[in-house]
Amino acid sequence: MHPLGKVNKFDSTSKFTAELAYVIGTILGDGCKYFDGQNYHIELSVNDKEFAETFGENLAKVLKRKKPYKPLLNRNKKQWVIVGCSILLYKFLDKPLEELKPYIEYSKDTVSAFLRALFDGEGSIYKRILFL
């Protein structure tokens, strides 16, 4: 039995991959992450089905799933939605951009994947900062 149980496995110490760079770029661009009180969600809701499929494939590889996440159509919003859950990946993606840079800038492949994710989305980074 694995000590983490059914937690989606993610190990940032050995993950300098294009797939991880794509997930980082997607979350910093059009994606989001949130905690609903029970699960830590990594989500993408977009009009472009191909973008959602690509994100689902990369997210599955990062979380070591055998099958890719499949986009589901939200008929009310008319958007394709991918939702994965992982406390480990959520906490990793919650780091400041400066700490994520080594994963993005590791190689030409990782930089390319990160930029592709940004441009598959809207082409910009949005980080909300709350002042308390």
C-alpha positions in Angstrom: 0.0 0.0 0.0 1.3 3.5 -0.9 1.7 5.9 2.0 -0.2 8.6 0.1 -3.1 6.3 -0.5 -5.2 7.5 -3.5 -3.5 10.9 -3.8 -2.6 11.8 -7.3 1.1 11.4 -7.2 3.4 14.4 -8.1 7.1 14.8 -7.4 8.5 18.2 -8.3 12.1 17.2 -7.6 12.3 15.1 -10.8 9.8 16.9 -13.0 11.7 19.2 -15.3 9.5 18.1 -18.2 7.7 19.8 -21.1 4.4 18.5 -19.8 4.9 20.2 -16.4 5.9 23.4 -18.2 2.7 23.2 -20.2 0.6 22.7 -17.1 2.3 25.7 -15.4 1.7 27.9 -18.5 -1.9 26.9 -18.7 -2.6 27.6 -15.0 -0.9 30.9 -15.2 -2.8 31.8 -18.3 -6.4 30.6 -18.7 -6.5 27.9 -16.0 -7.3 28.1 -12.3 -6.7 26.2 -9.1 -9.0 26.2 -6.0 -9.8 24.4 -2.9 -13.5 23.5 -2.3 -13.1 22.5 1.3 -12.4 18.9 0.4 -10.4 18.7 -2.8 -7.6 20.7 -4.4 -8.7 21.3 -8.0 -6.6 22.2 -11.1 -9.1 23.3 -13.8 -9.3 24.7 -17.3 -12.6 25.9 -18.9 -12.2 27.1 -22.5 -14.1 27.3 -25.8 -11.3 25.5 -27.7 -11.7 21.7 -27.3 -8.2 21.0 -28.7 -6.6 23.2 -26.0 -8.6 21.4 -23.3 -7.6 18.0 -24.7 -3.9 19.0 -24.8 -4.1 20.2 -21.2 -5.8 17.0 -20.2 -3.1 14.9 -21.8 -0.3 16.9 -20.1 -2.0 17.0 -16.7 -2.4 13.2 -16.8 1.3 12.7 -17.6 2.3 15.1 -14.8 0.1 13.2 -12.3 1.2 9.8 -13.7 -2.3 8.7 -14.8 -2.6 6.0 -17.4 -5.5 7.7 -19.2 -5.6 11.4 -20.2 -8.3 13.7 -18.6 -11.1 14.0 -21.1 -12.8 17.4 -21.6 -16.5 17.6 -20.7 -18.8 20.1 -22.3 -20.5 22.5 -19.9 -23.6 23.2 -21.9 -24.6 26.3 -19.8 -21.2 28.0 -20.3 -20.7 26.4 -23.7 -17.1 25.6 -22.7 -14.9 22.5 -22.5 -13.8 21.7 -18.9 -10.9 19.7 -17.6 -10.7 19.2 -13.8 -8.0 17.3 -12.0 -7.4 17.0 -8.3 -4.0 16.9 -6.5 -3.0 18.5 -3.3 0.7 18.0 -4.2 0.4 19.7 -7.6 -1.8 22.4 -6.2 0.8 23.3 -3.6 3.5 23.3 -6.2 1.6 25.6 -8.6 0.9 27.9 -5.7 4.6 28.9 -5.6 5.6 32.4 -6.8 6.7 32.6 -10.5 10.3 33.0 -9.4 10.3 29.6 -7.8 8.6 28.0 -10.9 11.1 29.5 -13.4 13.7 26.7 -13.1 10.9 24.2 -14.3 10.0 26.6 -17.1 13.5 27.5 -18.2 15.1 24.1 -17.9 15.4 23.4 -21.6 14.3 24.6 -25.0 11.5 22.0 -24.8 10.2 23.3 -21.5 10.3 26.9 -22.6 8.5 26.0 -25.8 5.8 24.1 -23.9 5.3 26.9 -21.4 4.9 29.5 -24.2 2.6 27.2 -26.2 0.3 26.9 -23.2 0.2 30.7 -22.8 -0.6 31.2 -26.5 -3.1 28.4 -26.6 -4.9 30.4 -24.1 -5.1 34.2 -24.3 -1.4 34.9 -24.4 -1.0 36.6 -21.0 -0.3 35.7 -17.3 -2.8 36.7 -14.7 -2.0 36.4 -11.0 -4.4 37.9 -8.5 -2.9 39.3 -5.4 -5.1 39.9 -2.4 -4.3 42.6 0.1 -5.4 41.9 3.7 
